[in-house]
Amino acid sequence: MTHPENGINSPSTINILTFNCWGLKYLAKWRRERLEEIGRSIATTVPAPEIVGLQECWTQEDYLSIREQARHILPHGKFYYSGIFGGGLAILSKWPIVDSNMFRYPLNGRPTAFFRGDWFVGKGVACASIQIGPGRENVVEVFCTHLHAPYEREPNDSYMCHRTAQAWEIARLMRGAAERGHAVIGLGDFNMVPLSLAHQLITAHAPVQDVWRFLHPDSSLGAASQPAEKERRREIPNAGYNLRENGATCDSSLNTWRWSKQQQRALFKGEDITIGPTNLDPRAKRLDYIFFSNGLSPSPKSPQWRIESAKVGMIDRHPRLNCSLSDHFSVEATVSRARQPQASGSDTGPNRSSAHEQTSDIALQTLTNSSLHPTLYTSYNPSPTSSLRPLPFPRTPSPSSSHFAHHPSSLLSYLPSQTYSEILGLISTYRAREHRQRRLRLSHFLASVVISIICFIAIWWSNHAGISFMLVFISTLNFGAGVIDGLIGGLFVSSELRALKEFEWEIENAKEMAGKVEEGGGSVTEGVEAKETSGDTDYHEKREKGKRSLEDRHESKEVEKELWEKVRGSEEYSGKENVRRAHAGMI
């Protein structure tokens, strides 16, 4: 649909692409040549991408190169600055970016792991509001991220706590966008496998669908060699099946950067090495994702979208270097505008009611047919006087359910409380580690001070220049290392522990709400209201009976109104009010 007065087209489809470019400056082989080819590949992709999220595009030079190659289809873009060396995130768009910001994760690695770099690049979420058509209802909010890398195998990955906290943060950002009534696109390299803790948090606490799992609900839960996938007792897939059905974007046997060093050397020498789609592919897994959802409580004019397709792309090699374009493949998805039933008459007419019931039936069918990691739900029907708005937290549908990305606002969900307990155990283990690290580092600082003092005293009594020089040298190095450890232990670790406390409280709160659902002791919204008012004893006593139901709350408000009218009618109040009005010139 075209609106000439606004100069913006309202699209019937949106083509989305996410790609980890592996653009590490000085470290990634043939970086400049590969990223130039990435720009050309994006420009020639069919169908042409209209919203693109890039990760590990570390230099503005590479970003501008890609922009130049794809400018004719993606005229708008934003390169995001973060951390010491940059966050490596960029968003390209066919439509104008009307607002953007960079959200940095509170928990994001450790500065002591300088050889890994996650802390120094300031990982976070690149946020952009994209105007795809006229009016506020045609705004899509895009969130592009790159979560902390898994340097060890789960569950022994010491950074798993950070990655889980990051998933929690981006879920909150996407939920906030959905609450504003906008369509939501979350994309990037999430460094997680399907149904991991981080994945469960995102799909439970943000009203979004994992596009690939939505279309392929029986896809793999990781590499064939990983425990979660071994439990399914499936045959080891070949490379073609991993691309087509499992959406494997990382560690594919078709990616030359995942070959052995011997194979790479032979390839770069020009030797012919054939690895085709029929080769077994036990290590390939899906780490790159596109999440999508229609907004919550959208306006009647807001377009409703449905998920059409998804595929793994950017698998072709560089035409001259014969290497893969990156150590990841891309994920590409298409969503299309869904037909909305036209209501004859007012908004409360029978057609509108029927459409709402049909949508609810679809969602309930989705919940009934889902069998993987069931999520807890509770229904909530707010009264006109309620200020609490329901938040739908969808889960992956079964193959028989509709492909609509819309979710009814009458559903509120949490993960099983056992899952939150698992996350709390993860936090507790990591906090104990960091407390131990802080004690060791502060002890090292104090010891370095004592050693430096001893060295200076020894210098005073030394008659040999060589010995004095060595003592000064040792004292300087020792004190410098001690100061660095002291700063890390006293400042960074303390900051990290405070961020952990915030994350811990939020998970405990979610667990409490999930427990109320499991116990069947009332709606989650009542639990939230009771928690918020528990600190006010008088209010709690006055509202104790009103919390039982919406009708009781309404009745208690009527009692308050009568009491207030009596106060207003009292002689003392009338006198004070007359004085106030006289000063204001009202009488």
Number of C-alpha atoms within 10 A of each C-alpha: 9 12 11 9 7 10 10 16 15 16 14 12 16 20 20 22 27 27 27 25 25 22 24 15 15 8 9 14 14 14 19 16 14 24 23 20 19 23 20 17 19 23 21 14 13 9 14 17 24 18 22 23 27 27 23 20 26 24 18 15 12 22 24 16 18 23 23 16 19 22 18 11 19 24 15 18 22 19 20 21 20 20 15 11 15 19 29 30 30 24 25 27 23 22 20 18 21 10 11 17 14 19 18 17 22 20 26 23 25 18 15 13 11 11 8 14 18 21 21 21 19 23 28 28 28 31 24 26 21 21 23 21 21 17 11 14 20 19 22 24 25 27 29 26 28 25 24 27 19 15 12 11 10 13 9 10 14 18 21 25 27 27 26 25 26 28 25 23 23 24 24 17 19 29 23 17 24 26 21 16 21 27 29 28 23 27 28 28 28 22 18 25 19 20 18 14 20 25 19 21 23 28 22 23 26 29 34 31 29 22 27 27 25 24 20 19 18 13 19 26 22 24 25 22 14 15 12 17 17 16 10 11 9 10 11 17 22 18 24 20 17 26 23 14 19 26 28 30 27 24 22 27 22 24 23 22 19 19 15 9 11 8 16 17 12 12 18 12 9 11 11 10 11 8 13 12 15 11 15 19 23 20 19 28 26 30 20 26 28 26 24 26 30 27 31 25 17 17 13 10 10 18 22 20 25 20 25 18 16 23 18 23 21 19 16 14 17 18 11 8 14 13 19 20 29 27 19 26 29 25 27 24 24 20 22 18 17 16 10 12 11 10 15 11 10 9 12 10 11 13 16 18 13 13 15 14 13 12 17 18 13 21 23 16 16 21 20 13 15 19 12 13 12 14 18 19 22 19 14 18 13 14 11 7 9 12 8 12 15 21 22 27 26 27 28 26 25 22 15 11 18 17 18 21 24 27 25 22 19 17 20 23 23 28 23 19 21 12 16 22 14 12 22 19 14 18 22 16 13 19 18 12 12 17 15 12 16 22 14 15 23 20 16 21 24 16 15 23 18 13 16 19 14 13 19 15 12 15 18 9 9 13 10 9 10 9 13 18 12 13 19 16 13 15 20 15 13 18 22 15 14 21 19 16 24 22 16 20 24 16 12 16 20 16 14 18 17 14 15 21 14 12 23 20 12 13 21 17 15 17 22 17 22 24 19 17 22 16 8 11 11 15 18 24 18 19 16 15 12 15 12 11 13 13 10 9 10 11 11 16 11 12 17 14 13 17 18 12 12 16 12 15 18 16 13 17 14 12 12 13 12 12 12 11 11 11 13 13 11 10 10 10 12 13 10 11 12 13 11 13 11 11 9 9 7 8 9
